Amino acid sequence: MMMTSDDFAFLLPRPRLQQLARDWLAEDAPWLDIAGWAAARGGRGAQEEFLLLCKSAGVLAGGPFFQAVCEEAGCSVAWERAEGEWLEPVTQVATVRGRLSDVLLAERPALNALSRVSGVATRARDVSQRARVTGWSGQVTGTRKTTPGFRLAEKYGLLVGGAGTHRYGTSDLVMLKDNHVWAMGGVTEALVGVRSLAGCTLKVEVECRSLEEAQEAAEAGADIVMLDNLTPESLHAAALSVKSRFPGVLVEASGGVSLSSLEQYLSPHVDIVSMGCLTQGPQSVDFSLKLARGLRVRPLTSDPGADL
């Protein structure tokens, strides 16, 4: 059964969400929030209402992270738009309620997470749709080229956008890259070296720079052969050769694949195309959080999206 974008939120471990929220809040406010205290002075216990607005077009993704930060700060979130929904500016996405000082404390970390994850999801959807319209049956995935400390959020954004996550880290798939192969004396030697440690539960992938290495890796028992930094012509020839002899081996294309060149790497013999650019450099979707009574004083059309 196909999962929806809302379902992906249930994959996120709640303790991990809470820990990330605490870390982000501690980073942004390690000591005193003087501006927040001054703004709330005289009415510190009063509940305020803030409107979450989307100011640029994109996929809404990262709601669980936004909500975790708000809840950690003692605020509640009522969503008006669904995770995975395409948004056009200016759209009201949610309402945040809490004490003024608490919402002001949560504001920037929560927006940072939501904007960044939505940007990843937007790019992932664009690239995945480009691949699908060609009739290709494989999967576009991300890589481990993620922002330190933000991998869970960016991998989640890939899922919401319709792309694959690839491996999360070094423990859920054994990947032998060029340095591993060189250190162990060759492709076959490297595969022998890891098989005794990986056991029967982990798949092994080998990064290959030529048809010869790919054939050797497949023959030595690799589950996945990555054809890395090959030209499209060389890639397709190598993929066909590997699939002809080893139809059960997955073939991955990686290295040098850009948004503009993606279609050149798609073929019936390529199962996976991994792209670091899905998490490296996508433009964030622009969101802002505005005090509702402040917007009633200043009409929404005046400039609801002033930078915070």
Secondary structure, 3 states (H helix, E strand, C coil): CCCCHHHHHHHCCHHHHHHHHHHHHHHHCCCCCHHHHHHHCCCCCCEEEEEEEECCCEECCCHHHHHHHHHHCCCEEEECCCCCCEECCCEEEEEEEEEHHHHHHHHHHHHHHHHHHHHHHHHHHHHHHHHHCCCCCCEEECCCCCCCCCHHHHHHHHHHHCCECCCCCCCCCEEECHHHHHHHCCHHHHHHHHHHHHCCCCCEEEEECCHHHHHHHHHCCCCEEEEECCCHHHHHHHHHHHHHHCCCCEEEEECCCCCCCHHHHCCCCCCEEECHHHCCCCCCCCEEEEEHHHHHHCCCCCCCCCCC
